[in-house]
């Protein structure tokens, strides 16, 4: 009788664990190599923030930050009002600023469910004592066009993304 109780308890525990794994939905991610080519301009190096935007134009997640001095993050006011150094831990996704005519390549990790679902990738730029561009580049997350070169309207000449 004691053995049957142990076996029954073990089976119940097994099915409970199995049910919890099937209830958990894992989100697959896809990595993209992202190249940013800057225009030729004078002045300090640019801060560039790459964000995932929802279909209705709201910030969902910061994907990359070029510029690691938090003192200047407020120069990117639209992004900073979302992130504010509190809503996200951006330490792992920051790097050096990028300057006049330079090129930067990084890896962006994006949930596959966001592709072809109305999301965009926004590149926001600012240079000390110069202009701020809240939408320097926006790339629709569409599988048919994500590889296209997209021209910038501020400090970014163009951005190109390819699956990694």
N, C-alpha and C positions, 0 to 999 in steps of 0.2 A: 504494500500500500504506500509505503514511504517512497519507493522508487517511482511509482506512478505519479505521485505528487510532484516530485522533482522534475520528471520528464514534462509533465503538463505545465509547470511553472516556467521551465526553460523554453517550451514552445510558445507560450504566451509572450515571454520577453522577446524572443526572436521575431515574432510577427509585429510586435510594437516597434521594434527598431527598424524593421523592413518598411513598415508603413511610414515612419518618420522620414526615411530616405526618399520614398516615392513622393511624399508631400512636398519635399524640398525641391524647388525648381532652380537648377543652376543656370546661370546666364553665360553663354559662350561669348568670348570676346575675340575680336579680330585685331591684329596689329597692322598698322600702316606706317610706312616710312614717309615722313613729311619733310619736304625741303622748302625753306623760306629763303628767297633771294631778295635782298634789300636794294633800294634805289641808291644812287649817289646823292648824298646830301651833306651839309655842313652841320657841325654841332656834336653833341654828346651821343653816346650809343643809345639805342632805343630799348625800351622795355616792351616786350611783346607777350600778350596773354592769349592762349588758345583755349577756347571754351566750347563745351557741348551745349547747344541751345535747343530748347524744346520746340515742337511745331508751332506753338503760339509765341515764340520769341523770347522766352524766359531762360535765364541761366539755369542749367541743371548741374554741371560739373566742370571744374577747371581741369584741363588735360595737360597743360604745360605752361610754364612761366619762364621767360627769358629775362632775367634781372633778379638778383638775389638780395638786394638791399631793401628791406621792408619799408624804409623811410619814404621811398618814392612810389609805393603801390597806390597811394591815394591819387597820384597823377593819372591813374586809369579809373576815373570815378564810377563809371557804370559797373565795371567788374568789381571794384572794391566795395561798392554798396551791397553786392551779392556775397562776396567772399569775406571781406572785412577781417581776415586773419583768424576768424572764430569759426565760421561755418565749415571750413575745410582745413585739412592738414596738407599744406602745399610744399612742405620741405622736400619731399622726395621727388617733386616734379619741377624743381627750379634749376636754372643754370645761368651762365653769364649773359650779360646783355649782348646785343648784336649791333654792329655799326655800319657806317657808310659803305655801300657796295658789297658787304659781306654776305656770306651764305651760311645757313645753319641747317643741319639735318638732325631730326629726332624721331623717336618711335612713339606713336600715339596708340593707345589701346582703347578700342571702342566696342561696346556691347553690340553684338550682331543684330539684336532685335531693334536697334535704333536705325539701321540701314533700311532705306526705302519706307520709312515711317514718318517722314516730314521733318526730321531733325536736321540741323546745320552745325557746321564747325565755324566759329567766329574767331578771327584774329584781330585783336585790339592793340593799338600801338600808341606810345607816347615818348617824346624826347624832351629832356629838361629845357625849359624856357622856349619851347616851340609848340607846335600844334599837337592835339590829341585826336586820334581817329578811333571812334568807338566801333566802327565796322570797316576797318581797313580792307579786310577780305572776308567774305562769307562763302562757304562751300556747302552746297546741299549734299546730304549724305544719301546719295542715290547710286546704286551699284552701276548704273549705266554711264554716269558722268564723273564719278569721284576721281578718276585718273586724269581728268582734264586739268590743264594749267589754268589757274585763275589769277587774273591781274588784280593788283591792289590799287587803292585809291589814295594812299598816304605814303608811308615810309617803305612799305613792302612793294617790290616790283611785281613779284608773283609768288604763288604757292603751288606746289605740285605734291600730290599724295599718291602712293602706290601701295598695294598690299605687300606686306613683308613676308 
